[in-house]
Amino acid sequence: MEVSKGVEMFQLDFHGTIIHPTLLWNQEMSVLIDTGFPGQIEDLHVAMEKVGVSSDKLKVVILTHQDVDHIGSLPEILKDCGNDVEVYAHERDKPYIQGEIPLIKTITLRIPEGKSG
C-alpha cells in the first residue's frame, strides 16, 4: 500500500500471518523498516520490484524491535548485500538480534510440510 510518494507499506503473508515491512526510497537509495520472518527475502525482493525499486538500492535497514517477524530476514539481506547495508536498531535489542540471547517473544511457527518462506 502506497503511503505517500517514496513510502510503501508492504503486506506480506507468511503462512497466514500478515506483516507490514515498510520501504522508503528515492532515486539514489532505499531504506527498509523491518525485514519480516526468516525466509521472506524473496517476498521482499518481489514487493520491492513491484514498486519499481531494485534490491541493489537497499542501503539501510531499520529494525523497530527484536521480534522474529521484524528481524527474521536480516541475515539473508546482509548475505545478499554484504557491507553495503547499514543496520540501525536500539542498543538494547542488539544481543537479541545477534542471537546472543533468546528473543523476548518466542513463537513456534508451524510450516506445512513441503513449504518454506
Secondary structure, 3 states (H helix, E strand, C coil): CEEECCEEECCEEECCEEECCEEEECCCCEEEECCCCCCCHHHHHHHHHHCCCCHHHEEEEECCCCCHHHHCCHHHHHHHHHHHCEEECCHHHHHHHCCCCCCCCCCCCCCCCCCCC
